Amino acid sequence: MDQADNPTIPQQHRGQAPAAARCAVVTVSDTRTAETDRGGPLIVQMLEGAGHLVVRREIVADSRPEIEALVAALAVQADAVLVTGGTGIAPRDVTCEALTALFDKPMPGYGELFRMLSFQEIGAAAMLSRAVGGVVGRAVVLSMPGSPAAVRLAMERLVLPELAHLVWEARKGVG
């Protein structure tokens, strides 16, 4: 019997997942500062509220090389890297290209689910989000738009319910 035939498999995996993940939070923006950023602090607040540990909090410019270098470094230090901002279609929005270039294993379902949930809230404008997720090395990397409403949606409906399980899956076999 494979996992698809056994609905208890996901619950068993969740039971083996760590209680808390070590997370890094990155805001991608040319205009936000620590004082004006609203998405990053919300992610930190929600992670800590759920019992996860935030090990780094960074703001990086909308620059593909800078995003790639920072996320690659953080993926070595953390179980998960959560990125907010730069997921739209404006010319300066390069977060998705930077992250996709780093992915060892893409998780297309994350972006698909985010857009589905977003569509339920904002309608057809959800197609403007290019949120992506994947694994870099042994770290889970998930992006979300920069707006607090989008951050809250992603965190409440996708990230927090599954984060420990995602981390466990990405780190299987690692001592």
Rosetta constraint file for C-alpha pairs under 8 A:
AtomPair CA 1 CA 5 HARMONIC 6.00 0.50
AtomPair CA 1 CA 6 HARMONIC 7.03 0.50
AtomPair CA 2 CA 6 HARMONIC 6.64 0.50
AtomPair CA 3 CA 7 HARMONIC 7.14 0.50
AtomPair CA 3 CA 9 HARMONIC 6.00 0.50
AtomPair CA 7 CA 11 HARMONIC 7.81 0.50
AtomPair CA 8 CA 12 HARMONIC 6.23 0.50
AtomPair CA 9 CA 13 HARMONIC 6.25 0.50
AtomPair CA 10 CA 14 HARMONIC 6.15 0.50
AtomPair CA 11 CA 15 HARMONIC 6.19 0.50
AtomPair CA 12 CA 16 HARMONIC 6.60 0.50
AtomPair CA 13 CA 17 HARMONIC 6.36 0.50
AtomPair CA 13 CA 165 HARMONIC 6.65 0.50
AtomPair CA 13 CA 168 HARMONIC 7.91 0.50
AtomPair CA 14 CA 164 HARMONIC 7.22 0.50
AtomPair CA 14 CA 165 HARMONIC 5.20 0.50
AtomPair CA 16 CA 168 HARMONIC 7.47 0.50
AtomPair CA 17 CA 164 HARMONIC 5.43 0.50
AtomPair CA 17 CA 165 HARMONIC 5.25 0.50
AtomPair CA 17 CA 167 HARMONIC 7.32 0.50
AtomPair CA 17 CA 168 HARMONIC 5.02 0.50
AtomPair CA 18 CA 164 HARMONIC 5.76 0.50
AtomPair CA 18 CA 165 HARMONIC 7.69 0.50
AtomPair CA 18 CA 167 HARMONIC 7.79 0.50
AtomPair CA 18 CA 168 HARMONIC 6.72 0.50
AtomPair CA 19 CA 51 HARMONIC 7.65 0.50
AtomPair CA 19 CA 52 HARMONIC 7.78 0.50
AtomPair CA 19 CA 164 HARMONIC 6.66 0.50
AtomPair CA 20 CA 51 HARMONIC 5.91 0.50
AtomPair CA 20 CA 52 HARMONIC 4.51 0.50
AtomPair CA 20 CA 53 HARMONIC 6.63 0.50
AtomPair CA 20 CA 164 HARMONIC 6.70 0.50
AtomPair CA 21 CA 52 HARMONIC 5.15 0.50
AtomPair CA 21 CA 53 HARMONIC 6.11 0.50
AtomPair CA 21 CA 78 HARMONIC 7.98 0.50
AtomPair CA 21 CA 79 HARMONIC 5.98 0.50
AtomPair CA 21 CA 80 HARMONIC 7.10 0.50
AtomPair CA 21 CA 163 HARMONIC 7.56 0.50
AtomPair CA 21 CA 164 HARMONIC 6.23 0.50
AtomPair CA 21 CA 167 HARMONIC 7.13 0.50
AtomPair CA 22 CA 52 HARMONIC 6.41 0.50
AtomPair CA 22 CA 53 HARMONIC 4.90 0.50
AtomPair CA 22 CA 54 HARMONIC 5.94 0.50
AtomPair CA 22 CA 55 HARMONIC 6.19 0.50
AtomPair CA 22 CA 78 HARMONIC 5.18 0.50
AtomPair CA 22 CA 79 HARMONIC 5.18 0.50
AtomPair CA 22 CA 80 HARMONIC 6.54 0.50
AtomPair CA 23 CA 52 HARMONIC 7.19 0.50
AtomPair CA 23 CA 53 HARMONIC 5.96 0.50
AtomPair CA 23 CA 54 HARMONIC 4.74 0.50
AtomPair CA 23 CA 55 HARMONIC 5.75 0.50
AtomPair CA 23 CA 56 HARMONIC 7.10 0.50
AtomPair CA 23 CA 78 HARMONIC 5.30 0.50
AtomPair CA 23 CA 79 HARMONIC 5.87 0.50
AtomPair CA 23 CA 80 HARMONIC 4.82 0.50
AtomPair CA 23 CA 81 HARMONIC 5.71 0.50
AtomPair CA 23 CA 82 HARMONIC 7.32 0.50
AtomPair CA 24 CA 54 HARMONIC 5.75 0.50
AtomPair CA 24 CA 55 HARMONIC 5.64 0.50
AtomPair CA 24 CA 56 HARMONIC 4.65 0.50
AtomPair CA 24 CA 57 HARMONIC 5.86 0.50
AtomPair CA 24 CA 58 HARMONIC 7.96 0.50
AtomPair CA 24 CA 74 HARMONIC 6.64 0.50
AtomPair CA 24 CA 78 HARMONIC 6.13 0.50
AtomPair CA 24 CA 80 HARMONIC 6.34 0.50
AtomPair CA 24 CA 81 HARMONIC 4.72 0.50
AtomPair CA 24 CA 82 HARMONIC 6.26 0.50
AtomPair CA 25 CA 40 HARMONIC 6.49 0.50
AtomPair CA 25 CA 43 HARMONIC 7.24 0.50
AtomPair CA 25 CA 44 HARMONIC 7.03 0.50
AtomPair CA 25 CA 54 HARMONIC 7.33 0.50
AtomPair CA 25 CA 56 HARMONIC 6.26 0.50
AtomPair CA 25 CA 57 HARMONIC 4.82 0.50
AtomPair CA 25 CA 58 HARMONIC 6.34 0.50
AtomPair CA 25 CA 81 HARMONIC 5.83 0.50
AtomPair CA 25 CA 82 HARMONIC 4.92 0.50
AtomPair CA 25 CA 83 HARMONIC 5.94 0.50
AtomPair CA 25 CA 84 HARMONIC 7.96 0.50
AtomPair CA 26 CA 40 HARMONIC 6.66 0.50
AtomPair CA 26 CA 57 HARMONIC 5.94 0.50
AtomPair CA 26 CA 58 HARMONIC 4.83 0.50
AtomPair CA 26 CA 59 HARMONIC 5.63 0.50
AtomPair CA 26 CA 60 HARMONIC 7.13 0.50
AtomPair CA 26 CA 81 HARMONIC 7.34 0.50
AtomPair CA 26 CA 82 HARMONIC 6.21 0.50
AtomPair CA 26 CA 83 HARMONIC 4.67 0.50
AtomPair CA 26 CA 84 HARMONIC 6.28 0.50
AtomPair CA 27 CA 37 HARMONIC 7.75 0.50
AtomPair CA 27 CA 39 HARMONIC 7.34 0.50
AtomPair CA 27 CA 40 HARMONIC 5.67 0.50
AtomPair CA 27 CA 58 HARMONIC 6.33 0.50
AtomPair CA 27 CA 59 HARMONIC 4.67 0.50
AtomPair CA 27 CA 60 HARMONIC 6.26 0.50
AtomPair CA 27 CA 83 HARMONIC 5.83 0.50
AtomPair CA 27 CA 84 HARMONIC 4.91 0.50
AtomPair CA 27 CA 85 HARMONIC 5.93 0.50
AtomPair CA 27 CA 146 HARMONIC 7.66 0.50
AtomPair CA 28 CA 59 HARMONIC 5.90 0.50
AtomPair CA 28 CA 60 HARMONIC 5.02 0.50
AtomPair CA 28 CA 61 HARMONIC 5.67 0.50
AtomPair CA 28 CA 62 HARMONIC 5.75 0.50
AtomPair CA 28 CA 67 HARMONIC 7.62 0.50
AtomPair CA 28 CA 83 HARMONIC 7.17 0.50
AtomPair CA 28 CA 84 HARMONIC 6.14 0.50
AtomPair CA 28 CA 85 HARMONIC 4.91 0.50
AtomPair CA 28 CA 86 HARMONIC 5.90 0.50
AtomPair CA 28 CA 95 HARMONIC 7.27 0.50
AtomPair CA 29 CA 59 HARMONIC 6.98 0.50
AtomPair CA 29 CA 60 HARMONIC 6.19 0.50
AtomPair CA 29 CA 61 HARMONIC 5.01 0.50
AtomPair CA 29 CA 62 HARMONIC 5.37 0.50
AtomPair CA 29 CA 85 HARMONIC 6.45 0.50
AtomPair CA 29 CA 86 HARMONIC 6.90 0.50
AtomPair CA 30 CA 60 HARMONIC 7.54 0.50
AtomPair CA 30 CA 61 HARMONIC 4.81 0.50
AtomPair CA 30 CA 62 HARMONIC 5.68 0.50
AtomPair CA 32 CA 36 HARMONIC 5.49 0.50
AtomPair CA 32 CA 37 HARMONIC 5.23 0.50
AtomPair CA 32 CA 59 HARMONIC 7.79 0.50
AtomPair CA 33 CA 37 HARMONIC 5.69 0.50
AtomPair CA 33 CA 59 HARMONIC 7.27 0.50
AtomPair CA 34 CA 59 HARMONIC 7.56 0.50
AtomPair CA 37 CA 41 HARMONIC 7.07 0.50
AtomPair CA 38 CA 42 HARMONIC 6.33 0.50
AtomPair CA 38 CA 146 HARMONIC 7.97 0.50
AtomPair CA 38 CA 147 HARMONIC 7.55 0.50
AtomPair CA 38 CA 148 HARMONIC 6.32 0.50
AtomPair CA 39 CA 43 HARMONIC 6.38 0.50
AtomPair CA 39 CA 84 HARMONIC 6.51 0.50
AtomPair CA 39 CA 146 HARMONIC 5.51 0.50
AtomPair CA 39 CA 147 HARMONIC 6.03 0.50
AtomPair CA 39 CA 148 HARMONIC 5.04 0.50
AtomPair CA 39 CA 151 HARMONIC 6.21 0.50
AtomPair CA 40 CA 44 HARMONIC 6.35 0.50
AtomPair CA 40 CA 57 HARMONIC 7.80 0.50
AtomPair CA 40 CA 84 HARMONIC 6.60 0.50
AtomPair CA 41 CA 45 HARMONIC 6.05 0.50
AtomPair CA 42 CA 46 HARMONIC 6.11 0.50
AtomPair CA 42 CA 148 HARMONIC 7.10 0.50
AtomPair CA 42 CA 151 HARMONIC 7.40 0.50
AtomPair CA 42 CA 152 HARMONIC 7.60 0.50
AtomPair CA 43 CA 47 HARMONIC 6.01 0.50
AtomPair CA 43 CA 82 HARMONIC 7.95 0.50
AtomPair CA 43 CA 151 HARMONIC 6.96 0.50
AtomPair CA 43 CA 152 HARMONIC 7.82 0.50
AtomPair CA 43 CA 155 HARMONIC 7.26 0.50
AtomPair CA 44 CA 48 HARMONIC 6.07 0.50
AtomPair CA 44 CA 54 HARMONIC 6.65 0.50
AtomPair CA 45 CA 49 HARMONIC 5.95 0.50
AtomPair CA 46 CA 50 HARMONIC 6.22 0.50
AtomPair CA 46 CA 155 HARMONIC 7.40 0.50
AtomPair CA 47 CA 51 HARMONIC 6.47 0.50
AtomPair CA 47 CA 52 HARMONIC 5.22 0.50
AtomPair CA 47 CA 53 HARMONIC 7.15 0.50
AtomPair CA 47 CA 54 HARMONIC 7.30 0.50
AtomPair CA 47 CA 160 HARMONIC 7.39 0.50
AtomPair CA 48 CA 52 HARMONIC 5.07 0.50
AtomPair CA 48 CA 53 HARMONIC 6.15 0.50
AtomPair CA 48 CA 54 HARMONIC 7.03 0.50
AtomPair CA 50 CA 160 HARMONIC 7.36 0.50
AtomPair CA 55 CA 78 HARMONIC 7.20 0.50
AtomPair CA 56 CA 74 HARMONIC 8.00 0.50
AtomPair CA 60 CA 66 HARMONIC 6.92 0.50
AtomPair CA 60 CA 67 HARMONIC 6.55 0.50
AtomPair CA 60 CA 70 HARMONIC 7.97 0.50
AtomPair CA 61 CA 66 HARMONIC 7.00 0.50
AtomPair CA 61 CA 67 HARMONIC 7.41 0.50
AtomPair CA 62 CA 66 HARMONIC 7.81 0.50
AtomPair CA 62 CA 67 HARMONIC 7.32 0.50
AtomPair CA 62 CA 86 HARMONIC 6.82 0.50
AtomPair CA 62 CA 92 HARMONIC 6.26 0.50
AtomPair CA 62 CA 93 HARMONIC 6.60 0.50
AtomPair CA 62 CA 94 HARMONIC 6.46 0.50
AtomPair CA 62 CA 95 HARMONIC 7.25 0.50
AtomPair CA 63 CA 67 HARMONIC 6.06 0.50
AtomPair CA 63 CA 92 HARMONIC 7.91 0.50
AtomPair CA 63 CA 94 HARMONIC 6.86 0.50
AtomPair CA 64 CA 68 HARMONIC 6.02 0.50
AtomPair CA 64 CA 94 HARMONIC 5.86 0.50
AtomPair CA 64 CA 95 HARMONIC 6.79 0.50
AtomPair CA 64 CA 97 HARMONIC 7.34 0.50
AtomPair CA 64 CA 98 HARMONIC 5.22 0.50
AtomPair CA 65 CA 69 HARMONIC 6.10 0.50
AtomPair CA 65 CA 98 HARMONIC 7.31 0.50
AtomPair CA 66 CA 70 HARMONIC 6.11 0.50
AtomPair CA 67 CA 71 HARMONIC 6.01 0.50
AtomPair CA 67 CA 95 HARMONIC 6.97 0.50
AtomPair CA 67 CA 98 HARMONIC 6.26 0.50
AtomPair CA 67 CA 99 HARMONIC 7.76 0.50
AtomPair CA 68 CA 72 HARMONIC 5.94 0.50
AtomPair CA 68 CA 98 HARMONIC 5.33 0.50
AtomPair CA 68 CA 99 HARMONIC 6.55 0.50
AtomPair CA 68 CA 101 HARMONIC 7.91 0.50
AtomPair CA 68 CA 102 HARMONIC 6.99 0.50
AtomPair CA 69 CA 73 HARMONIC 6.24 0.50
AtomPair CA 70 CA 74 HARMONIC 6.14 0.50
AtomPair CA 71 CA 75 HARMONIC 5.93 0.50
AtomPair CA 71 CA 81 HARMONIC 7.18 0.50
AtomPair CA 71 CA 99 HARMONIC 7.76 0.50
AtomPair CA 72 CA 76 HARMONIC 6.90 0.50
AtomPair CA 72 CA 102 HARMONIC 7.21 0.50
AtomPair CA 72 CA 136 HARMONIC 7.33 0.50
AtomPair CA 73 CA 77 HARMONIC 6.92 0.50
AtomPair CA 74 CA 78 HARMONIC 5.98 0.50
AtomPair CA 74 CA 81 HARMONIC 6.89 0.50
AtomPair CA 75 CA 79 HARMONIC 6.93 0.50
AtomPair CA 75 CA 80 HARMONIC 6.91 0.50
AtomPair CA 75 CA 81 HARMONIC 6.49 0.50
AtomPair CA 75 CA 136 HARMONIC 6.36 0.50
AtomPair CA 75 CA 137 HARMONIC 6.98 0.50
AtomPair CA 75 CA 138 HARMONIC 7.37 0.50
AtomPair CA 75 CA 139 HARMONIC 5.25 0.50
AtomPair CA 75 CA 140 HARMONIC 7.77 0.50
AtomPair CA 75 CA 141 HARMONIC 7.80 0.50
AtomPair CA 76 CA 137 HARMONIC 7.49 0.50
AtomPair CA 76 CA 138 HARMONIC 7.78 0.50
AtomPair CA 76 CA 139 HARMONIC 7.25 0.50
AtomPair CA 78 CA 139 HARMONIC 6.57 0.50
AtomPair CA 79 CA 138 HARMONIC 7.08 0.50
AtomPair CA 79 CA 139 HARMONIC 4.74 0.50
AtomPair CA 79 CA 140 HARMONIC 6.37 0.50
AtomPair CA 79 CA 167 HARMONIC 6.12 0.50
AtomPair CA 80 CA 139 HARMONIC 5.07 0.50
AtomPair CA 80 CA 140 HARMONIC 4.53 0.50
AtomPair CA 80 CA 141 HARMONIC 5.69 0.50
AtomPair CA 80 CA 142 HARMONIC 7.86 0.50
AtomPair CA 80 CA 167 HARMONIC 6.98 0.50
AtomPair CA 81 CA 139 HARMONIC 7.04 0.50
AtomPair CA 81 CA 140 HARMONIC 6.25 0.50
AtomPair CA 81 CA 141 HARMONIC 4.74 0.50
AtomPair CA 81 CA 142 HARMONIC 6.50 0.50
AtomPair CA 82 CA 141 HARMONIC 5.88 0.50
AtomPair CA 82 CA 142 HARMONIC 5.08 0.50
AtomPair CA 82 CA 143 HARMONIC 5.89 0.50
AtomPair CA 82 CA 144 HARMONIC 7.91 0.50
AtomPair CA 83 CA 141 HARMONIC 7.51 0.50
AtomPair CA 83 CA 142 HARMONIC 6.14 0.50
AtomPair CA 83 CA 143 HARMONIC 4.50 0.50
AtomPair CA 83 CA 144 HARMONIC 6.26 0.50
AtomPair CA 84 CA 143 HARMONIC 5.65 0.50
AtomPair CA 84 CA 144 HARMONIC 4.87 0.50
AtomPair CA 84 CA 145 HARMONIC 5.35 0.50
AtomPair CA 84 CA 146 HARMONIC 4.94 0.50
AtomPair CA 84 CA 151 HARMONIC 7.41 0.50
AtomPair CA 85 CA 93 HARMONIC 7.97 0.50
AtomPair CA 85 CA 95 HARMONIC 7.26 0.50
AtomPair CA 85 CA 143 HARMONIC 7.63 0.50
AtomPair CA 85 CA 144 HARMONIC 6.40 0.50
AtomPair CA 85 CA 145 HARMONIC 4.71 0.50
AtomPair CA 85 CA 146 HARMONIC 3.99 0.50
AtomPair CA 85 CA 147 HARMONIC 7.72 0.50
AtomPair CA 86 CA 92 HARMONIC 7.37 0.50
AtomPair CA 86 CA 93 HARMONIC 4.25 0.50
AtomPair CA 86 CA 94 HARMONIC 5.88 0.50
AtomPair CA 86 CA 95 HARMONIC 5.00 0.50
AtomPair CA 86 CA 96 HARMONIC 7.42 0.50
AtomPair CA 86 CA 145 HARMONIC 6.66 0.50
AtomPair CA 86 CA 146 HARMONIC 7.15 0.50
AtomPair CA 87 CA 93 HARMONIC 5.76 0.50
AtomPair CA 87 CA 94 HARMONIC 6.95 0.50
AtomPair CA 87 CA 95 HARMONIC 5.73 0.50
AtomPair CA 87 CA 96 HARMONIC 5.94 0.50
AtomPair CA 87 CA 129 HARMONIC 5.77 0.50
AtomPair CA 87 CA 130 HARMONIC 5.18 0.50
AtomPair CA 87 CA 131 HARMONIC 5.66 0.50
AtomPair CA 87 CA 143 HARMONIC 7.48 0.50
AtomPair CA 87 CA 144 HARMONIC 6.69 0.50
AtomPair CA 87 CA 145 HARMONIC 5.50 0.50
AtomPair CA 87 CA 146 HARMONIC 7.91 0.50
AtomPair CA 88 CA 93 HARMONIC 5.70 0.50
AtomPair CA 88 CA 128 HARMONIC 5.63 0.50
AtomPair CA 88 CA 129 HARMONIC 5.10 0.50
AtomPair CA 88 CA 130 HARMONIC 5.98 0.50
AtomPair CA 88 CA 145 HARMONIC 7.28 0.50
AtomPair CA 89 CA 93 HARMONIC 6.09 0.50
AtomPair CA 89 CA 128 HARMONIC 6.34 0.50
AtomPair CA 89 CA 129 HARMONIC 7.51 0.50
AtomPair CA 89 CA 130 HARMONIC 7.70 0.50
AtomPair CA 94 CA 98 HARMONIC 6.21 0.50
AtomPair CA 95 CA 99 HARMONIC 6.13 0.50
AtomPair CA 95 CA 143 HARMONIC 7.95 0.50
AtomPair CA 96 CA 100 HARMONIC 5.86 0.50
AtomPair CA 96 CA 130 HARMONIC 6.73 0.50
AtomPair CA 96 CA 131 HARMONIC 6.79 0.50
AtomPair CA 96 CA 132 HARMONIC 6.29 0.50
AtomPair CA 96 CA 143 HARMONIC 7.70 0.50
AtomPair CA 97 CA 101 HARMONIC 6.18 0.50
AtomPair CA 98 CA 102 HARMONIC 6.78 0.50
AtomPair CA 99 CA 103 HARMONIC 6.39 0.50
AtomPair CA 99 CA 132 HARMONIC 7.75 0.50
AtomPair CA 99 CA 141 HARMONIC 7.94 0.50
AtomPair CA 100 CA 106 HARMONIC 7.35 0.50
AtomPair CA 100 CA 132 HARMONIC 7.54 0.50
AtomPair CA 100 CA 134 HARMONIC 7.76 0.50
AtomPair CA 102 CA 136 HARMONIC 6.13 0.50
AtomPair CA 103 CA 134 HARMONIC 5.63 0.50
AtomPair CA 103 CA 135 HARMONIC 5.49 0.50
AtomPair CA 103 CA 136 HARMONIC 4.98 0.50
AtomPair CA 103 CA 137 HARMONIC 7.97 0.50
AtomPair CA 104 CA 134 HARMONIC 7.33 0.50
AtomPair CA 104 CA 135 HARMONIC 5.73 0.50
AtomPair CA 104 CA 136 HARMONIC 5.36 0.50
AtomPair CA 104 CA 137 HARMONIC 6.54 0.50
AtomPair CA 105 CA 134 HARMONIC 5.46 0.50
AtomPair CA 105 CA 135 HARMONIC 5.08 0.50
AtomPair CA 105 CA 136 HARMONIC 7.10 0.50
AtomPair CA 106 CA 132 HARMONIC 7.98 0.50
AtomPair CA 106 CA 133 HARMONIC 6.13 0.50
AtomPair CA 106 CA 134 HARMONIC 4.01 0.50
AtomPair CA 106 CA 135 HARMONIC 6.28 0.50
AtomPair CA 107 CA 111 HARMONIC 7.79 0.50
AtomPair CA 107 CA 132 HARMONIC 7.36 0.50
AtomPair CA 107 CA 133 HARMONIC 5.13 0.50
AtomPair CA 107 CA 134 HARMONIC 4.64 0.50
AtomPair CA 107 CA 135 HARMONIC 7.57 0.50
AtomPair CA 108 CA 112 HARMONIC 6.29 0.50
AtomPair CA 108 CA 132 HARMONIC 6.74 0.50
AtomPair CA 108 CA 133 HARMONIC 6.57 0.50
AtomPair CA 108 CA 134 HARMONIC 7.64 0.50
AtomPair CA 109 CA 113 HARMONIC 5.87 0.50
AtomPair CA 110 CA 114 HARMONIC 6.11 0.50
AtomPair CA 110 CA 131 HARMONIC 7.82 0.50
AtomPair CA 110 CA 132 HARMONIC 6.49 0.50
AtomPair CA 110 CA 133 HARMONIC 5.74 0.50
AtomPair CA 110 CA 142 HARMONIC 7.87 0.50
AtomPair CA 110 CA 158 HARMONIC 7.67 0.50
AtomPair CA 111 CA 115 HARMONIC 6.14 0.50
AtomPair CA 111 CA 130 HARMONIC 6.92 0.50
AtomPair CA 111 CA 131 HARMONIC 5.02 0.50
AtomPair CA 111 CA 132 HARMONIC 4.91 0.50
AtomPair CA 111 CA 133 HARMONIC 6.56 0.50
AtomPair CA 112 CA 116 HARMONIC 6.21 0.50
AtomPair CA 113 CA 117 HARMONIC 6.13 0.50
AtomPair CA 113 CA 158 HARMONIC 7.98 0.50
AtomPair CA 114 CA 118 HARMONIC 5.93 0.50
AtomPair CA 114 CA 131 HARMONIC 7.33 0.50
AtomPair CA 114 CA 154 HARMONIC 6.41 0.50
AtomPair CA 114 CA 158 HARMONIC 7.52 0.50
AtomPair CA 115 CA 119 HARMONIC 5.89 0.50
AtomPair CA 115 CA 126 HARMONIC 5.57 0.50
AtomPair CA 115 CA 127 HARMONIC 6.71 0.50
AtomPair CA 115 CA 129 HARMONIC 6.94 0.50
AtomPair CA 115 CA 131 HARMONIC 7.93 0.50
AtomPair CA 116 CA 120 HARMONIC 6.61 0.50
AtomPair CA 116 CA 126 HARMONIC 7.72 0.50
AtomPair CA 117 CA 121 HARMONIC 6.80 0.50
AtomPair CA 117 CA 153 HARMONIC 7.75 0.50
AtomPair CA 118 CA 122 HARMONIC 5.94 0.50
AtomPair CA 118 CA 123 HARMONIC 7.18 0.50
AtomPair CA 118 CA 126 HARMONIC 5.50 0.50
AtomPair CA 118 CA 150 HARMONIC 7.53 0.50
AtomPair CA 118 CA 153 HARMONIC 7.54 0.50
AtomPair CA 119 CA 123 HARMONIC 4.31 0.50
AtomPair CA 119 CA 124 HARMONIC 5.99 0.50
AtomPair CA 119 CA 125 HARMONIC 7.19 0.50
AtomPair CA 119 CA 126 HARMONIC 5.05 0.50
AtomPair CA 119 CA 127 HARMONIC 7.82 0.50
AtomPair CA 122 CA 126 HARMONIC 6.38 0.50
AtomPair CA 125 CA 129 HARMONIC 7.99 0.50
AtomPair CA 129 CA 145 HARMONIC 6.83 0.50
AtomPair CA 131 CA 142 HARMONIC 7.71 0.50
AtomPair CA 131 CA 143 HARMONIC 5.32 0.50
AtomPair CA 131 CA 144 HARMONIC 5.16 0.50
AtomPair CA 131 CA 145 HARMONIC 6.82 0.50
AtomPair CA 132 CA 142 HARMONIC 6.13 0.50
AtomPair CA 132 CA 143 HARMONIC 5.51 0.50
AtomPair CA 132 CA 144 HARMONIC 7.48 0.50
AtomPair CA 133 CA 140 HARMONIC 7.55 0.50
AtomPair CA 133 CA 141 HARMONIC 5.59 0.50
AtomPair CA 133 CA 142 HARMONIC 4.30 0.50
AtomPair CA 133 CA 143 HARMONIC 6.19 0.50
AtomPair CA 134 CA 140 HARMONIC 5.98 0.50
AtomPair CA 134 CA 141 HARMONIC 5.37 0.50
AtomPair CA 134 CA 142 HARMONIC 6.56 0.50
AtomPair CA 135 CA 139 HARMONIC 5.50 0.50
AtomPair CA 135 CA 140 HARMONIC 4.61 0.50
AtomPair CA 135 CA 141 HARMONIC 5.76 0.50
AtomPair CA 135 CA 170 HARMONIC 6.96 0.50
AtomPair CA 136 CA 140 HARMONIC 6.46 0.50
AtomPair CA 136 CA 141 HARMONIC 6.77 0.50
AtomPair CA 138 CA 170 HARMONIC 5.29 0.50
AtomPair CA 138 CA 171 HARMONIC 5.49 0.50
AtomPair CA 139 CA 167 HARMONIC 6.98 0.50
AtomPair CA 139 CA 170 HARMONIC 6.47 0.50
AtomPair CA 139 CA 171 HARMONIC 7.61 0.50
AtomPair CA 140 CA 166 HARMONIC 6.89 0.50
AtomPair CA 140 CA 167 HARMONIC 6.33 0.50
AtomPair CA 140 CA 170 HARMONIC 6.76 0.50
AtomPair CA 144 CA 150 HARMONIC 6.94 0.50
AtomPair CA 144 CA 151 HARMONIC 6.28 0.50
AtomPair CA 144 CA 154 HARMONIC 6.86 0.50
AtomPair CA 145 CA 150 HARMONIC 5.91 0.50
AtomPair CA 145 CA 151 HARMONIC 6.59 0.50
AtomPair CA 146 CA 150 HARMONIC 6.94 0.50
AtomPair CA 146 CA 151 HARMONIC 6.72 0.50
AtomPair CA 147 CA 151 HARMONIC 6.21 0.50
AtomPair CA 148 CA 152 HARMONIC 6.01 0.50
AtomPair CA 149 CA 153 HARMONIC 6.20 0.50
AtomPair CA 150 CA 154 HARMONIC 6.14 0.50
AtomPair CA 151 CA 155 HARMONIC 5.98 0.50
AtomPair CA 152 CA 156 HARMONIC 5.82 0.50
AtomPair CA 153 CA 157 HARMONIC 5.80 0.50
AtomPair CA 153 CA 158 HARMONIC 7.71 0.50
AtomPair CA 154 CA 158 HARMONIC 5.29 0.50
AtomPair CA 154 CA 159 HARMONIC 6.06 0.50
AtomPair CA 155 CA 159 HARMONIC 4.64 0.50
AtomPair CA 155 CA 160 HARMONIC 5.46 0.50
AtomPair CA 156 CA 160 HARMONIC 5.88 0.50
AtomPair CA 156 CA 161 HARMONIC 7.09 0.50
AtomPair CA 157 CA 161 HARMONIC 6.69 0.50
AtomPair CA 158 CA 162 HARMONIC 6.36 0.50
AtomPair CA 159 CA 163 HARMONIC 5.32 0.50
AtomPair CA 160 CA 164 HARMONIC 7.92 0.50
AtomPair CA 162 CA 166 HARMONIC 6.05 0.50
AtomPair CA 163 CA 167 HARMONIC 6.16 0.50
AtomPair CA 164 CA 168 HARMONIC 6.15 0.50
AtomPair CA 165 CA 169 HARMONIC 6.16 0.50
AtomPair CA 166 CA 170 HARMONIC 6.12 0.50
AtomPair CA 167 CA 171 HARMONIC 6.09 0.50
AtomPair CA 168 CA 172 HARMONIC 5.98 0.50
